[in-house]
Amino acid sequence: MATGLFCLPLAVLLLMQYRWLTHMETVNREAERANMSHYLDIVAEKTENHYRLLAAGLVQVPADLLTGDLAPILLHYRSIPREKLAPVSYLFHMSFVGDRDRETYLFDPQTGDWAAQVPDSYYKKVNLAGIHWWAWHQKKLDGAPEGLVTSHYLPNQPIIMHLIPDENGEVIGLAGMVLDDDYFGRFLADIVPDTLNATFPGRGMRAEVLDGTDVRRLETETIGAIESEDKVVRPFSWVFQDWRVAIHRNGGRTSGLAETTVMANGLVSLALAIILALGVLFSMRTAVNYRQLSDMKSDFVSNVSHELRTPIASIRVFSELMRDGKIGSMEKVVEYGTVIEQETRRLGGLIENILDFSKIESGQKQYVLEETDLVGLAEAIVQGFEQRPDLAGIRFARTFPEQVPALPLDRGAIGQALFNLLDNAIKYGPATQTIEVGVRLEETRASVWVKDQSGGIPVHERERVFDRFHRVHTGAVHQVRGSGLGLAITKHIAEGHGGRIALTCEEGVGSCFEIYLPFGGKERGCRAEKTGAVG
């Protein structure tokens, strides 16, 4: 319910945000396209101004050089500094009058002489560019352009021509230059990135130039497989008109920002909603766990009360019988005394567990280590159980090595742990069974284990078998006396010695608890180990 109330206004806010971002995205895209077009205009303008300036110095040939001998105009071409001829493949001129009417002469800047090995097709296209204006002159057409004109008969090599008039203003010929496309590529490599950085500083834009055959001659950055849908393209307007310059955003399309932003915010909001729901679930789980812990403590108090009341009642009854002299024979005295001793021992063990648990919970439990014969300690604990007359149907099978080195142990704590394991094996097993007790030696550790014939522990119970107050929920749990502290204390004792306790079970057969005790006093990765079958 709380999560639903949180999500509804959130969805409304996300919708409003989406509409606003969509509008802003459209406005920004239009403004960006306008800036991109302006950038292309700047590049085209710089290109035109550059070549107009070059042509003004290279094709301004005096009129008298067109009608006379070829030697003066050759000297004129040779007088031009070599660096100024870098943008040019050839210089040429054509006269419209005199003996050289309609003849085109090409000057090669590389050799400094008239071009001698020009392909016939190349020469014809250059000549065709001049013949166009010769025909215009012959027909005396009005509106002839003044100054510089261009022609694009040659692929990737535009021609710039200047119509040359005589002293009377009549056009008598032309001078021109064939542009070099490699130089044009180098020129663009300078102005395109510089203009891009000046127009879009740090904006993530990139530009590219393609020639008339769609070969990419320049790119400011490596272009990936996805190009922007907002790409703006325009051809160069004066020279190299079949070349195109393009600009687009680096990284693909700019649209979809609204969807991306709203989706990101939606995911964050969803994460917050999930966290809120998890918080509610955690609170509920905490409450349930608290209730379960409270119930377990109540059961513990009830069980401990029963455990205390039963031996006290037995001790009181048999003590009164002995005090009142109502015992008919010495055999009865021994019998009653034995019962009083057993109940006292059981009462002492219960109180010892409760006191140890209290120290463990408060962090005050300390273990006093001393050199201890583990086999001798285990034998003494087992003999104590064998001497109990109420366990006549239980047989104890020992598996002890002949020699075991003394280990630094808290004798009382380890004895209590082994006592708890044997006590559980007796309480949860049948009245007639064989309980196996053993000590095992390994390279770096020793272990003591107890294996019973209780039928095993259900799989779903094994995860909690070492928890405090927890008692295995079997059909006989209410008939078995206990506080639910024995295994929790045993686990703490094992870990307090730097070891661990492991459980292996085989349902329908029995359980085996094994306490591992390292020789060095510490075992790496100590934890309670629970497996599903006997190894």
C-alpha positions in Angstrom: 0.0 0.0 0.0 2.7 2.5 1.0 4.7 1.5 -2.1 1.7 2.2 -4.4 1.1 5.6 -2.9 4.8 6.4 -3.5 4.7 5.2 -7.1 1.6 7.0 -8.3 2.8 10.6 -7.9 6.2 9.5 -9.1 4.7 8.3 -12.4 3.0 11.6 -12.8 6.2 13.5 -12.2 8.1 11.3 -14.7 5.5 12.0 -17.3 5.7 15.7 -16.9 9.4 15.6 -17.0 9.3 13.5 -20.2 7.1 16.1 -22.0 9.3 19.0 -20.9 12.5 17.2 -21.9 11.0 16.3 -25.3 10.2 20.0 -25.9 13.7 21.1 -24.8 15.2 18.4 -26.9 13.5 19.6 -30.1 14.5 23.3 -29.4 18.1 22.3 -28.7 18.3 20.1 -31.8 17.0 22.9 -34.0 19.5 25.4 -32.5 22.3 22.9 -32.8 21.5 22.3 -36.5 21.5 26.0 -37.1 25.0 26.2 -35.5 26.1 23.3 -37.6 25.0 25.0 -40.8 26.7 28.2 -39.7 29.9 26.2 -39.2 29.7 24.8 -42.7 29.1 28.3 -44.1 32.3 29.4 -42.4 34.3 26.6 -43.8 33.0 27.2 -47.3 33.6 31.0 -47.0 37.2 30.5 -45.8 37.8 28.1 -48.7 36.4 30.5 -51.3 38.3 33.5 -49.9 41.5 31.5 -49.8 41.3 30.5 -53.5 40.1 33.9 -54.7 43.2 35.4 -53.0 45.4 32.7 -54.7 43.9 33.3 -58.1 44.3 37.0 -57.8 48.0 36.6 -57.7 48.4 33.8 -60.2 46.0 34.4 -63.2 46.4 38.2 -63.5 48.3 38.0 -66.8 49.0 41.2 -68.8 46.9 41.4 -72.0 50.0 42.0 -74.3 51.5 38.6 -73.2 48.5 36.7 -74.8 49.1 37.9 -78.3 52.8 38.0 -78.6 55.6 35.4 -78.5 55.4 32.6 -75.9 58.8 33.4 -74.4 57.6 36.5 -72.4 54.6 34.7 -70.8 56.9 31.7 -70.0 59.2 34.0 -68.2 56.2 35.5 -66.4 55.2 32.1 -65.2 58.7 31.3 -64.1 58.9 34.5 -62.1 56.2 33.3 -59.7 57.7 32.0 -56.4 57.6 28.3 -56.2 55.7 28.2 -52.8 52.9 30.2 -54.3 52.4 27.5 -56.9 51.8 24.7 -54.3 48.0 24.8 -54.7 48.3 24.4 -58.6 48.7 21.4 -60.8 49.0 23.6 -64.0 48.8 27.2 -65.1 47.4 27.8 -68.6 46.3 30.5 -71.0 44.2 30.8 -74.2 44.1 33.6 -76.7 40.9 34.5 -78.5 42.7 36.5 -81.2 45.7 36.3 -83.5 47.7 33.3 -84.7 47.2 31.3 -81.5 43.4 31.6 -81.4 41.8 28.9 -79.3 45.2 27.3 -78.5 45.7 26.3 -74.9 49.2 26.3 -73.4 49.8 24.5 -70.0 52.7 25.4 -67.7 53.9 22.7 -65.3 55.2 24.2 -62.0 57.1 21.0 -61.2 59.4 21.3 -64.3 59.2 25.1 -64.7 58.4 24.7 -68.4 55.5 24.0 -70.7 53.8 20.7 -69.9 55.0 18.1 -72.4 53.3 14.9 -71.3 49.7 15.8 -70.5 47.2 13.1 -71.4 45.1 14.0 -74.4 41.8 13.6 -72.4 43.1 15.9 -69.7 44.2 18.6 -72.2 40.9 18.5 -74.0 38.9 19.1 -70.8 41.1 22.1 -69.9 40.8 23.3 -73.5 37.0 22.8 -73.3 36.8 25.0 -70.3 38.4 27.9 -72.3 36.5 27.2 -75.5 33.3 27.9 -73.6 34.3 31.5 -73.0 35.8 31.8 -76.5 32.4 31.0 -78.0 30.8 33.6 -75.7 33.3 36.1 -77.1 32.7 35.1 -80.7 28.9 35.5 -80.4 29.3 38.9 -78.7 26.9 37.9 -76.0 26.0 40.4 -73.3 26.5 39.8 -69.6 29.9 38.2 -69.8 31.2 37.8 -66.2 34.0 40.0 -65.0 36.8 38.8 -62.9 37.2 35.1 -61.9 35.1 32.2 -63.2 35.3 28.4 -62.5 34.9 25.2 -64.4 34.5 21.6 -63.2 35.2 19.5 -66.3 38.1 17.7 -64.5 37.0 15.4 -61.6 38.4 16.6 -58.3 40.5 19.3 -60.1 38.5 22.5 -60.5 39.7 25.2 -62.9 39.8 28.9 -62.0 40.0 31.3 -65.0 40.3 35.1 -65.4 38.9 36.7 -68.6 41.5 39.2 -69.8 40.3 42.4 -71.7 42.5 44.7 -73.9 42.8 48.4 -73.5 39.4 48.8 -75.1 37.7 46.5 -72.6 37.2 43.7 -75.1 38.0 40.2 -73.9 40.9 38.8 -75.9 41.7 35.7 -73.9 41.9 34.1 -70.5 44.5 32.8 -68.0 43.7 30.0 -65.6 45.0 27.4 -63.1 44.1 23.8 -62.5 43.8 23.2 -58.7 45.6 20.4 -57.0 43.2 18.2 -54.9 46.0 17.0 -52.5 46.8 20.5 -51.6 43.1 21.1 -51.0 43.0 18.2 -48.6 45.9 19.6 -46.7 44.3 23.0 -46.6 41.1 21.5 -45.2 43.1 19.5 -42.6 44.1 22.9 -41.2 40.9 24.9 -41.3 38.2 22.2 -40.6 39.4 21.1 -37.1 40.4 24.7 -36.1 37.1 26.1 -37.1 35.3 23.2 -35.4 37.0 23.8 -32.1 36.4 27.5 -32.3 32.7 27.1 -33.1 32.0 24.1 -30.8 34.5 24.2 -28.0 34.3 20.9 -26.0 30.9 20.1 -27.5 31.8 16.6 -28.9 31.2 17.4 -32.6 33.1 16.0 -35.5 33.4 16.8 -39.2 34.3 15.0 -42.3 35.1 15.8 -46.0 34.2 13.6 -49.0 35.4 14.1 -52.5 33.4 13.8 -55.7 33.8 10.0 -55.7 32.5 9.7 -52.1 36.0 8.9 -50.7 36.4 10.3 -47.2 39.4 12.7 -47.5 39.2 14.0 -43.9 37.7 13.2 -40.6 38.3 15.0 -37.3 37.7 11.8 -35.3 37.3 8.1 -36.2 33.7 7.6 -37.1 32.0 4.5 -35.7 29.3 2.3 -37.2 26.5 4.6 -36.0 26.3 8.2 -37.3 24.1 10.9 -36.0 20.7 11.3 -37.5 21.2 15.1 -37.1 24.1 15.2 -39.6 24.3 18.4 -41.7 25.9 18.2 -45.2 26.7 20.9 -47.8 28.9 21.1 -50.9 31.6 23.6 -51.5 30.1 26.5 -53.5 32.9 27.9 -55.6 35.7 25.5 -56.1 35.5 21.7 -55.6 31.8 21.9 -56.0 31.5 18.1 -56.1 33.2 17.8 -52.7 31.1 17.9 -49.5 31.7 18.8 -45.9 29.6 17.3 -43.1 29.2 17.8 -39.4 27.5 15.8 -36.7 27.6 15.0 -33.1 30.3 12.6 -31.9 28.7 9.5 -30.5 25.6 9.1 -32.6 22.1 10.5 -32.4 21.2 13.4 -30.1 17.5 12.6 -30.0 16.3 10.2 -27.4 17.7 12.2 -24.5 14.3 12.6 -23.0 13.7 8.8 -23.1 17.1 8.1 -21.7 16.8 10.7 -18.9 13.3 9.6 -17.9 14.3 5.9 -18.1 17.3 6.6 -15.9 15.2 8.5 -13.4 12.6 5.8 -13.6 15.2 3.2 -12.8 16.4 5.2 -9.8 12.9 5.7 -8.6 12.2 2.0 -9.1 15.3 1.2 -7.1 14.1 3.5 -4.3 10.7 1.8 -4.4 12.4 -1.6 -4.2 14.5 -0.4 -1.3 11.4 0.9 0.4 9.6 -2.5 -0.2 12.7 -4.3 1.1 12.7 -2.0 4.1 9.1 -3.0 4.8 9.9 -6.7 4.3 13.0 -6.4 6.5 10.9 -4.7 9.3 8.3 -7.5 9.0 11.0 -10.2 9.0 12.6 -8.5 12.0 9.3 -8.5 13.8 8.7 -12.2 13.0 12.3 -13.1 14.1 11.8 -11.1 17.3 8.5 -13.0 17.9 10.2 -16.3 17.2 13.1 -15.4 19.5 10.6 -14.4 22.2 8.7 -17.7 21.7 12.0 -19.6 21.9 13.0 -17.7 25.1 9.5 -18.6 26.5 10.1 -22.2 25.6 13.5 -22.0 27.2 12.2 -20.7 30.4 9.5 -23.3 30.4 11.9 -26.1 29.6 14.5 -24.9 32.2 11.8 -24.6 34.8 10.7 -28.1 34.1 14.3 -29.3 34.1 14.9 -27.7 37.5 11.6 -28.8 39.0 11.9 -32.5 38.1 15.3 -33.3 39.7 14.5 -31.1 42.7 11.2 -33.0 43.3 13.0 -36.4 43.0 15.7 -35.3 45.4 13.2 -34.0 47.9 11.0 -37.2 47.8 13.9 -39.6 48.3 15.5 -37.4 50.9 12.3 -37.3 52.9 12.0 -41.1 52.7 15.5 -41.5 54.0 15.0 -38.8 56.7 11.8 -40.5 58.0 13.4 -43.9 58.1 11.0 -45.5 55.7 13.7 -47.5 54.0 13.3 -51.2 54.6 16.8 -52.4 53.4 20.3 -51.3 52.6 19.6 -52.0 48.9 16.9 -49.3 49.0 19.4 -46.8 50.5 21.8 -47.5 47.7 19.0 -47.2 45.1 17.7 -43.9 46.6 21.2 -42.5 47.0 22.0 -43.4 43.3 18.8 -41.6 42.2 19.7 -38.5 44.3 23.3 -38.6 42.8 22.0 -38.8 39.2 19.5 -36.0 39.6 22.1 -33.8 41.4 24.5 -34.4 38.5 21.9 -33.6 35.9 20.9 -30.5 37.9 24.5 -29.4 38.1 25.0 -29.9 34.3 21.9 -27.8 33.5 23.1 -25.0 35.8 26.6 -25.2 34.3 25.1 -24.8 30.8 23.0 -21.8 31.8 26.0 -20.1 33.5 28.3 -20.8 30.5 25.6 -19.5 28.1 25.3 -16.3 30.2 29.1 -15.8 30.0 29.1 -16.4 26.3 26.3 -13.9 25.6 28.1 -11.2 27.7 31.5 -11.9 26.1 33.0 -12.9 29.4 33.6 -16.6 28.7 37.3 -17.4 28.9 39.1 -20.7 28.4 42.1 -21.7 30.5 44.3 -24.0 28.4 46.5 -26.7 29.9 48.2 -29.7 28.5 45.4 -32.4 28.3 45.2 -36.0 27.4 42.3 -36.0 25.0 41.8 -39.7 24.9 41.9 -39.9 28.7 39.4 -37.1 29.0 37.0 -38.8 26.5 37.4 -42.2 28.3 36.5 -40.6 31.7 33.3 -38.9 30.2 32.2 -42.2 28.6 32.8 -44.2 31.8 30.6 -41.7 33.6 27.7 -42.5 31.3 28.4 -46.3 31.5 28.1 -46.2 35.2 24.5 -44.9 35.1 22.0 -47.7 35.7 19.3 -46.0 33.7 21.4 -46.4 30.5 21.7 -50.2 30.7 20.4 -50.6 27.1 23.1 -48.4 25.6 26.5 -49.6 24.5 29.4 -47.3 23.9 31.9 -48.3 21.2 35.3 -46.6 21.4 37.7 -45.8 18.6 40.8 -44.3 20.3 44.4 -44.2 19.0 47.1 -45.7 21.2 49.1 -42.5 21.6 47.9 -38.9 21.4 50.1 -36.0 22.2 48.9 -33.7 25.0 47.0 -30.8 23.6 46.5 -27.2 25.1 42.8 -27.5 26.0 40.4 -26.2 28.6 39.8 -29.6 30.2 36.5 -28.7 31.8 35.1 -27.0 28.6 36.1 -29.8 26.3 34.6 -32.3 28.8 31.4 -30.3 28.9 31.2 -30.3 25.0 31.7 -34.0 24.8 29.2 -34.5 27.6 26.6 -32.4 25.7 27.1 -34.5 22.5 26.8 -37.8 24.4 23.8 -36.5 26.3 22.0 -35.5 23.1 22.8 -38.9 21.5 21.2 -40.6 24.5 18.2 -38.3 24.6 17.3 -38.3 20.9 18.3 -42.0 20.2 16.5 -45.2 21.0 16.7 -46.8 24.5 18.8 -49.6 23.0 21.5 -48.4 20.7 25.3 -48.3 20.1 26.9 -44.9 20.4 30.3 -44.6 18.8 32.9 -42.3 20.4 36.3 -41.7 18.8 39.4 -39.6 18.7 41.1 -39.0 15.4 44.6 -37.7 14.7 45.5 -35.8 11.5 48.6 -33.9 10.4 47.8 -30.6 12.0 44.8 -31.3 14.3 43.0 -33.8 16.4 39.3 -34.4 16.6 36.7 -36.1 18.9 33.5 -37.4 17.5 30.2 -38.9 18.6 28.0 -41.0 16.3 24.5 -42.1 17.3 21.6 -44.1 16.0 18.9 -41.4 16.4 17.7 -41.6 12.8 19.4 -38.4 11.7 18.4 -34.8 11.6 16.0 -33.5 8.8 17.7 -31.5 6.1 15.7 -28.3 6.9 16.7 -28.5 10.5 20.5 -28.7 10.0 21.0 -25.0 9.2 19.8 -24.1 12.7 20.9 -27.0 14.8 23.7 -24.9 16.4 21.4 -21.9 17.1 20.7 -20.9 20.7 17.4 -22.1 22.1 16.7 -24.2 19.0 15.5 -27.7 19.4 15.0 -30.1 16.6 11.3 -30.5 15.8 10.8 -34.2 15.8 7.9 -36.2 17.0 9.7 -36.8 20.3 10.8 -33.2 21.0 8.2 -32.8 23.8 9.3 -36.0 25.4 13.0 -35.1 25.3 14.2 -32.9 28.2 16.6 -30.1 27.4 17.2 -26.3 27.2 18.2 -25.9 23.6 21.7 -24.6 24.7 23.9 -27.7 24.5 25.0 -27.5 20.8 25.2 -23.7 20.8 27.6 -23.9 23.8 29.5 -26.8 22.2 30.1 -24.8 19.1 31.4 -21.9 21.1 33.8 -24.1 23.0 35.1 -25.5 19.7 35.6 -22.1 18.1 37.1 -20.8 21.4 39.8 -23.4 21.0 40.5 -22.2 17.4 38.6 -25.2 15.9 35.1 -25.9 14.7 32.4 -28.5 15.0 31.0 -30.4 12.0 27.8 -32.3 11.5 27.2 -35.2 9.1 23.8 -37.0 8.9 22.2 -39.9 7.2 18.5 -39.7 7.6 17.0 -42.9 8.9 20.4 -43.9 10.4 21.9 -41.3 12.6 24.1 -38.2 13.2 27.8 -37.7 13.7 29.1 -34.6 15.5 32.9 -34.0 15.3 34.9 -31.4 17.1 38.1 -30.4 15.4 41.0 -29.1 17.6 44.1 -27.8 15.8 47.5 -28.4 17.4 48.5 -24.8 17.0 45.4 -23.4 18.7 43.9 -22.0 15.5 42.3 -23.3 12.3 41.8 -21.1 9.3 38.2 -20.6 8.2 36.6 -21.9 11.4 32.8 -22.2 11.1 30.0 -24.7 11.8 29.9 -27.2 9.0 26.7 -28.9 8.1 26.5 -31.5 5.3 23.8 -33.8 4.1 25.4 -37.2 4.2 28.0 -39.2 6.0 31.3 -38.9 4.1 
